[in-house]
Each structure stands twice: as structure tokens, then as C-alpha cells.
Amino acid sequence: MEVNGKYAFINYGEFGSQTALVHTKTDLELSGTGAASAVTEKTLHYLDKNKIELLPFCPFVRAYIQRNPQRMRIVSKKFKGYDKL
């Protein structure tokens, strides 16, 4: 996601019908602007819409899900740590 020439993104890997979100990163100038939350929300919406199970390895994504428990429906029940989300 680009905001005024600066970027927020999530590193990911695809494994069939599952996507692992590994690391959320924003340019320093975007700190505190909500860009990381916005790119996370857009990513989770995409996964939900396309019926792709989530493997939330990224600590930021896990914290986002804890603040937005309605997103638990896309987390793979096989994810180690599912019961701690």
C-alpha cells in the first residue's frame, strides 16, 4: 500500500488454500498513521473474501486479530497458537 510515496506492506507466503502473513512493515514516516492497520485490514478482507485460511505468524497481525475478533473466522484452526488468539 502506498501513501504519499511511502509504503506499508506485509511479507507473506502462499500454501495452497492458506496464506502465512510473516511480517508487517511500514516506512518510518508512516509510523503512527494507521497505515499498518490499514494494510492488515485490506489483506484480511482479501483473504476472507477469497476463502483463504490465515496463518498469522506476524505479531502485528496477531495483535490486530485480538483487537478485531471477528477476523478469527479466517484463521486456520491448525495454526499453532490458535487457542492463544
N, C-alpha and C positions, 0 to 999 in steps of 0.2 A: 504494500500500500504506500502510495506517495502522497506526502503533504508538503506543499511549498518547497519542493526539491529535496526533501528529506524522506527517509524510508523507515517503515516498520514492517517486519516480516517474521514468519515462523518457519524454521527448518523442519522438514517432515520427511517421512518415508512411507511408501505405499506397499501394502502387503495384501494383495487380493482385495477383499471387501473390508479391509482395515487400514487405517492411516495412523501412523505414530507421529505425534507432534513432539518434537525433541527440544526446541529452544526458541523462545521469542526474543527478538532483538529490535531495538529502535535506535536511530541516530540520537546522539546525546541531546541535540537541540529539541527533540520531541519529548524528552522526559517530563512527566507531569501533565502532559496534554491529553491523555486518554487514548493516544494512538495505539499503544499495545493492547488495550482493552478492545478497541475498535477492530483491529486486525484479528484478534482472537474471536470476537463475536461473529465477524464475517466468515471466518474459517469454520467455526462450529455450525453456523447456519448452513453453509455449503455441505458439510458432512451429513447433517440431519436431512436436508432436502434430497440428497442422493443416496440415503440409507447406507452410509459408510460408518462402520464402527470405529470408535476413537480409542487409541492407546495414548493416554495423556502423560508422557514422560516429562514434559516441561513443567517445572514448578509453578510458573506463572499461569499456565493453562489449568493446572490442578486447583490453584487458589481461585481462579475465575469460576470454575465449576462449583467450588464450595460456596461462593457468593451467589451463584445462579443455579441452584439445584435442579431446575427443570432441564438442564443440559445433561444430567446423569443418564437420561434415556439413550444417549448415543454412545456412552462409554461401554466398551466390551466388558462383559461380566468375567471374562478370562484374564483381564488386566490384573497383574499382581499389585495389590494395594487398593483394589476396587472397594473393599469394605472400609477403607480409611478415608474415602472421599466424602 
